[in-house]
Amino acid sequence: MDWMNDNVNALGLLGAAAIIILTVGVSWKYIQQMKTDKSTGELTKDNWDGIGEYKNPLPIGWALSFIGTIIWGLWYFLAGYPLNSYSQIGEYNEEVQSYNVKFESKFKNPDKATLMGMGEGVFLVQCAPCHGVTGDGMNGKAANLVKWGNEEAIVASIVHGVKGSNYPLGEMPAGLLDEKSAKAVAAFMAQEISALKKTKNPALVEEGRALWATCSACHGEDGKGMEGQAANLSEYGSAKFVANVLNMGKKGDIGNMPKFNDGRLTNVQKIAVGTYVSSLAK
């Protein structure tokens, strides 16, 4: 391998050589001075337990090394190896971006079977380590995705609160309503607000409508979250809601679920995960 054929290697070796030479030279100089020099000069007014400090100028060797390092650093970033020049990381990122564009184009309009297959694959790799292969949360270690996307889950969220959300308005506290009132709000939300568009308790819808003000204070009258201030409940029960959770991330009992808006998943993959997770709900 020709170490000097690569610009990055050459600069790295040059910097390493300069540091070694400076270290050896400056160390040798001061070791010699320690053998013969004696402390002299004017002391500062401050002292610590009788130990004073001299008003001596900076050591020339140290000062030159410090200035030289700054000059070399500026040259490295501006001329020797500019920030926008080639790097293997940059090449990798460009390849990933190019592949993601092709991927999004290929799966621009996937059918449900394709989304289910894709979502299951991503889920088993990215989600199952915490939520379990079946999505049951592994005995409470993470959210139980089997009990999500239905009225029972809405009631549990209202009664027990929702922790770990990263919305500007913060976490939803527990105890906003008692269980009876929560069931009524859940019926109204399921039928009139959410993507479910149906309820198991139609007789409670009007009662829930009257109590909806408790939720609309943060989520808005239409439940859409007031432009990102809170969760968009109009998408609850759909793949889009799951995709949004993936983008926002969440703090859990066993750690933090990362924000998947960093490019590790494409938009199609997020919708695919949402489609698969929605199929787990019972």
C-alpha positions as CSV (number, residue, x, y, z in Angstrom):
1,M,0.0,0.0,0.0
2,D,1.3,3.4,-1.0
3,W,0.7,5.5,2.2
4,M,1.6,8.8,0.5
5,N,-0.7,8.2,-2.4
6,D,-3.7,9.2,-0.4
7,N,-4.1,12.8,0.5
8,V,-5.7,12.0,3.9
9,N,-3.0,9.6,4.9
10,A,-0.3,12.0,3.8
11,L,-1.7,14.8,5.9
12,G,-2.2,12.5,8.9
13,L,1.4,11.2,8.7
14,L,2.7,14.8,8.3
15,G,0.7,15.9,11.4
16,A,1.9,12.9,13.4
17,A,5.5,13.5,12.4
18,A,5.3,17.2,13.4
19,I,3.8,16.4,16.8
20,I,6.5,13.8,17.5
21,I,9.3,16.1,16.5
22,L,7.9,19.0,18.5
23,T,7.2,16.8,21.5
24,V,10.8,15.4,21.5
25,G,12.4,18.7,20.9
26,V,10.4,20.7,23.5
27,S,10.7,17.9,26.1
28,W,14.5,17.7,25.6
29,K,14.9,21.4,25.9
30,Y,13.1,21.7,29.2
31,I,14.7,18.6,30.6
32,Q,18.0,20.2,30.0
33,Q,16.8,23.5,31.6
34,M,15.6,21.7,34.6
35,K,19.1,20.5,35.3
36,T,20.7,24.0,35.4
37,D,18.0,26.7,35.6
38,K,16.8,28.1,38.9
39,S,13.5,29.8,39.6
40,T,13.9,33.6,39.4
41,G,11.7,36.6,38.6
42,E,8.9,38.6,40.1
43,L,6.1,36.8,42.0
44,T,2.4,37.6,41.6
45,K,0.5,38.9,44.6
46,D,-1.5,35.7,44.9
47,N,-0.2,32.6,46.6
48,W,-1.6,29.3,47.7
49,D,-0.4,27.9,51.0
50,G,2.9,29.7,50.6
51,I,3.3,28.6,46.9
52,G,3.6,31.6,44.6
53,E,3.5,32.1,40.8
54,Y,6.2,33.9,38.8
55,K,5.3,36.5,36.2
56,N,7.5,34.9,33.6
57,P,6.6,35.1,29.9
58,L,5.3,32.1,28.1
59,P,8.0,29.5,27.2
60,I,9.0,30.2,23.6
61,G,8.8,26.5,22.6
62,W,5.3,26.1,24.0
63,A,4.1,29.4,22.4
64,L,5.5,28.4,19.0
65,S,4.0,24.9,19.3
66,F,0.6,26.4,20.1
67,I,0.6,28.9,17.3
68,G,2.0,26.3,14.9
69,T,-0.8,23.9,15.7
70,I,-3.4,26.6,15.1
71,I,-1.9,27.5,11.7
72,W,-1.7,23.8,10.7
73,G,-5.3,23.3,11.7
74,L,-6.5,26.2,9.6
75,W,-4.4,25.1,6.6
76,Y,-5.8,21.5,7.0
77,F,-9.4,22.6,7.0
78,L,-9.2,25.4,4.4
79,A,-6.5,24.2,2.0
80,G,-5.0,20.8,2.8
81,Y,-8.2,18.9,3.2
82,P,-11.2,21.2,2.7
83,L,-14.4,20.3,4.5
84,N,-16.3,19.7,1.2
85,S,-13.6,17.5,-0.4
86,Y,-13.8,13.8,-0.9
87,S,-14.2,11.4,2.0
88,Q,-15.3,7.8,2.3
89,I,-18.1,8.8,4.6
90,G,-19.3,11.4,2.1
91,E,-19.2,8.8,-0.7
92,Y,-21.1,6.4,1.4
93,N,-23.8,9.0,2.3
94,E,-24.2,9.9,-1.4
95,E,-24.6,6.2,-2.3
96,V,-27.2,5.7,0.4
97,Q,-29.1,8.8,-0.7
98,S,-29.0,7.7,-4.3
99,Y,-30.2,4.2,-3.3
100,N,-33.0,5.7,-1.2
101,V,-34.2,7.7,-4.2
102,K,-34.4,4.6,-6.3
103,F,-36.0,2.7,-3.5
104,E,-38.7,5.4,-3.0
105,S,-39.3,5.4,-6.8
106,K,-39.6,1.7,-7.0
107,F,-42.1,1.4,-4.1
108,K,-43.9,4.7,-4.9
109,N,-47.3,3.0,-4.8
110,P,-46.9,-0.3,-3.0
111,D,-49.9,-2.5,-2.3
112,K,-50.8,-3.7,1.2
113,A,-49.1,-7.1,0.8
114,T,-45.8,-5.4,-0.2
115,L,-46.1,-3.0,2.8
116,M,-46.8,-5.8,5.1
117,G,-43.8,-7.8,4.0
118,M,-41.5,-4.8,4.0
119,G,-42.9,-3.7,7.4
120,E,-42.4,-7.1,9.0
121,G,-38.8,-7.2,7.9
122,V,-38.0,-3.8,9.2
123,F,-39.9,-4.5,12.5
124,L,-38.0,-7.6,13.2
125,V,-34.7,-5.8,12.8
126,Q,-35.4,-2.4,14.3
127,C,-38.3,-2.9,16.7
128,A,-38.4,-6.5,17.9
129,P,-35.3,-6.2,20.1
130,C,-37.4,-4.0,22.5
131,H,-41.0,-4.7,21.6
132,G,-40.6,-8.4,21.1
133,V,-41.1,-10.5,17.9
134,T,-44.8,-10.5,18.5
135,G,-44.9,-6.8,19.5
136,D,-46.2,-7.6,23.0
137,G,-43.6,-5.5,24.7
138,M,-41.8,-8.4,26.4
139,N,-43.6,-8.3,29.8
140,G,-43.7,-4.5,30.0
141,K,-40.2,-3.8,29.0
142,A,-41.5,-1.7,26.1
143,A,-44.9,-0.6,24.8
144,N,-47.3,-3.4,24.0
145,L,-48.2,-2.8,20.4
146,V,-50.8,-5.6,20.4
147,K,-52.9,-3.4,22.6
148,W,-52.7,-0.3,20.4
149,G,-54.9,1.4,17.9
150,N,-58.3,0.7,19.6
151,E,-60.7,2.2,22.1
152,E,-59.2,0.3,25.0
153,A,-55.8,1.8,24.3
154,I,-57.3,5.3,24.1
155,V,-59.0,4.8,27.5
156,A,-55.7,3.6,29.0
157,S,-53.9,6.6,27.6
158,I,-56.4,9.1,29.1
159,V,-56.5,7.4,32.5
160,H,-52.8,6.6,32.9
161,G,-51.2,9.3,30.7
162,V,-48.7,9.1,27.9
163,K,-45.0,9.3,28.9
164,G,-41.9,9.8,26.8
165,S,-43.4,11.9,24.0
166,N,-41.2,14.7,22.5
167,Y,-44.0,17.1,21.6
168,P,-43.6,20.8,22.5
169,L,-46.6,20.6,24.8
170,G,-44.9,17.8,26.7
171,E,-46.2,14.6,28.1
172,M,-49.9,13.9,28.7
173,P,-50.5,13.5,32.5
174,A,-52.5,10.8,34.1
175,G,-55.9,11.2,35.7
176,L,-57.3,13.8,33.3
177,L,-60.6,11.9,33.4
178,D,-62.0,9.0,35.3
179,E,-62.5,5.7,33.5
180,K,-66.2,6.2,32.8
181,S,-65.6,9.6,31.2
182,A,-62.5,8.3,29.4
183,K,-64.6,5.6,27.8
184,A,-67.0,8.2,26.5
185,V,-64.2,10.4,25.1
186,A,-62.6,7.2,23.5
187,A,-65.9,6.4,21.8
188,F,-66.2,10.0,20.4
189,M,-62.5,10.1,19.3
190,A,-62.7,6.6,17.7
191,Q,-65.7,7.5,15.6
192,E,-65.4,11.2,14.9
193,I,-61.7,12.0,15.2
194,S,-59.4,9.1,14.6
195,A,-58.7,7.0,11.5
196,L,-60.6,4.1,13.0
197,K,-64.0,5.8,12.1
198,K,-66.0,3.4,14.3
199,T,-66.7,2.7,17.9
200,K,-67.8,-0.2,20.0
201,N,-69.9,2.2,22.2
202,P,-72.0,4.4,19.9
203,A,-74.3,5.4,22.8
204,L,-71.4,7.2,24.5
205,V,-70.4,9.3,21.5
206,E,-72.4,12.4,22.4
207,E,-71.2,12.3,26.0
208,G,-67.7,12.1,24.8
209,R,-68.2,15.0,22.5
210,A,-69.1,17.2,25.5
211,L,-66.0,16.0,27.3
212,W,-63.7,16.5,24.3
213,A,-62.6,19.9,25.5
214,T,-60.3,18.2,28.0
215,C,-58.4,16.8,25.0
216,S,-58.8,19.7,22.6
217,A,-56.9,22.0,24.8
218,C,-53.7,20.4,23.5
219,H,-54.8,18.4,20.5
220,G,-57.2,21.0,19.0
221,E,-60.9,20.7,18.2
222,D,-60.1,18.7,15.1
223,G,-57.6,16.5,17.0
224,K,-54.8,17.3,14.6
225,G,-52.4,18.4,17.3
226,M,-52.4,22.2,16.6
227,E,-49.6,22.1,13.9
228,G,-47.3,19.7,15.7
229,Q,-47.7,20.9,19.3
230,A,-49.2,17.6,20.3
231,A,-50.0,14.2,18.7
232,N,-52.2,14.2,15.6
233,L,-55.1,12.1,16.8
234,S,-56.9,12.2,13.5
235,E,-54.3,9.7,12.3
236,Y,-54.6,7.4,15.3
237,G,-55.0,3.8,14.3
238,S,-53.3,4.3,11.0
239,A,-49.9,3.6,9.5
240,K,-49.2,7.4,9.4
241,F,-49.6,7.7,13.2
242,V,-46.9,5.0,13.7
243,A,-44.7,6.7,11.1
244,N,-45.0,9.9,13.1
245,V,-44.0,8.2,16.3
246,L,-40.9,6.8,14.5
247,N,-40.0,10.3,13.5
248,M,-40.5,11.8,16.9
249,G,-38.8,9.1,19.0
250,K,-39.9,8.2,22.5
251,K,-38.5,7.7,26.0
252,G,-39.2,4.3,27.4
253,D,-38.6,2.4,30.6
254,I,-35.6,0.5,29.1
255,G,-34.1,3.4,27.1
256,N,-34.9,5.9,24.4
257,M,-36.4,4.9,21.1
258,P,-34.3,6.9,18.6
259,K,-35.8,9.3,16.1
260,F,-36.0,7.5,12.7
261,N,-35.9,10.8,10.8
262,D,-32.2,10.6,10.3
263,G,-32.3,8.7,7.1
264,R,-32.0,5.1,8.4
265,L,-35.5,4.5,7.2
266,T,-37.2,5.8,4.1
267,N,-40.8,7.2,4.2
268,V,-42.0,4.1,2.5
269,Q,-40.4,1.9,5.1
270,K,-42.0,3.9,7.9
271,I,-45.4,3.6,6.4
272,A,-44.7,-0.2,6.0
273,V,-43.8,-0.5,9.6
274,G,-47.0,1.4,10.5
275,T,-49.0,-1.0,8.3
276,Y,-47.5,-4.0,10.0
277,V,-47.8,-2.6,13.5
278,S,-51.5,-1.8,12.8
279,S,-52.0,-5.4,11.9
280,L,-50.7,-6.5,15.3
281,A,-53.4,-4.5,17.2
282,K,-56.2,-6.6,18.6
